[in-house]
Amino acid sequence: MVVQLEFMKAEVAQVEKDFTKVQFSPEMRELVTGAAQLLAQFLPISVLALKGFIAMAIRDAQLQAKLDMANFMQLPRETKIKLDKIMYDLLYEKLAKILVRPEQRKQLKEALEKGHEYGSKLTK
């Protein structure tokens, strides 16, 4: 029996609250919103919370790659692919930390991979 992923409610609520204070360029806001709406089809978590977690993953990816994501769409394809992988890995780590049952990490990874694959097909 597969049990639905469950995230710690207090942490999800905090990320939702924090995200309402984040400022993005219209282009970046559109990317974050699109990614959150896509992943919400695969994860039992609100779009608002996903926006917050994606925003944190973007911030951390920028620091890790030493790149400004403000012009993400203008970056070379190889750079976008590299950043995309970094962001998904960071997103996984952030979401894995707030799982109610840590043994569901594999299920979380599978859900994110399905969402990522689906999103990749849409953008080709």
C-alpha positions in Angstrom: 0.0 0.0 0.0 1.4 3.4 -1.0 0.7 6.1 1.5 0.4 9.7 0.2 3.3 12.0 1.0 2.7 14.1 4.0 4.6 17.3 4.9 4.9 19.0 8.3 2.1 21.5 8.3 3.9 24.2 10.4 6.9 24.3 8.0 4.6 24.4 4.9 2.6 27.3 6.5 5.9 29.2 7.3 7.1 28.8 3.7 3.8 30.0 2.3 4.0 33.1 4.6 7.6 33.8 3.7 6.9 33.5 0.0 4.4 36.3 0.1 7.3 38.7 0.9 9.5 37.6 -2.0 10.0 39.9 -4.9 10.7 38.6 -8.4 10.9 40.0 -11.9 7.7 39.3 -13.9 9.7 36.7 -16.0 11.0 34.9 -12.9 7.6 35.0 -11.2 6.1 33.4 -14.2 8.7 30.6 -14.2 8.2 30.0 -10.5 4.5 29.9 -10.8 4.5 27.6 -13.8 6.9 25.2 -12.1 4.8 25.2 -8.9 1.6 24.6 -10.7 3.2 21.7 -12.6 4.7 20.1 -9.5 1.4 20.5 -7.6 0.0 17.8 -9.9 2.5 15.3 -8.5 2.9 16.5 -4.9 0.2 16.9 -2.2 1.3 20.4 -1.2 -0.1 23.8 -2.1 1.0 25.8 -5.1 1.9 28.7 -2.8 4.2 26.5 -0.6 5.8 25.0 -3.8 6.5 28.6 -5.0 8.3 29.2 -1.7 10.3 26.1 -1.9 11.2 26.7 -5.5 12.2 30.3 -4.6 14.5 28.9 -1.9 16.0 26.4 -4.4 16.6 29.1 -6.9 18.3 31.3 -4.4 20.6 28.4 -3.3 21.3 27.4 -6.9 22.4 31.0 -7.7 24.8 30.9 -4.8 26.1 27.4 -5.6 26.5 28.2 -9.3 27.6 31.8 -8.8 25.1 33.0 -11.4 22.3 35.5 -11.4 19.0 33.8 -12.4 17.3 37.1 -13.3 18.0 36.3 -17.0 17.6 32.6 -16.8 15.9 32.4 -20.2 18.8 34.1 -21.9 21.4 31.7 -20.5 23.0 29.1 -22.8 21.1 25.8 -22.9 23.9 23.8 -21.2 23.9 26.3 -18.3 20.1 26.1 -18.0 20.2 22.3 -17.9 22.9 22.4 -15.2 21.0 24.9 -13.1 17.8 23.0 -13.5 19.5 19.9 -12.1 20.9 21.8 -9.2 17.5 23.4 -8.4 15.7 20.1 -8.5 18.3 18.5 -6.2 17.9 21.4 -3.8 14.1 21.3 -4.0 14.2 17.6 -3.2 16.4 18.2 -0.1 14.2 21.0 1.2 11.0 19.0 0.8 12.6 15.8 2.2 13.5 17.7 5.4 9.8 18.4 6.1 8.4 15.0 5.3 6.3 13.6 8.2 7.7 10.2 7.5 11.3 10.3 6.4 11.0 6.8 4.9 9.0 8.4 2.1 12.1 10.1 0.6 12.1 7.6 -2.3 8.4 8.3 -3.0 9.2 12.1 -2.9 12.1 11.7 -5.3 9.9 9.7 -7.7 7.2 12.3 -7.6 9.6 15.1 -8.3 11.2 13.1 -11.2 7.8 12.5 -12.7 7.0 16.2 -12.5 10.4 17.1 -13.9 10.0 14.7 -16.8 6.5 15.9 -17.6 7.7 19.5 -17.5 10.7 18.8 -19.8 8.3 17.3 -22.3 6.1 20.4 -22.3 9.0 22.7 -22.9 10.4 20.8 -25.9 
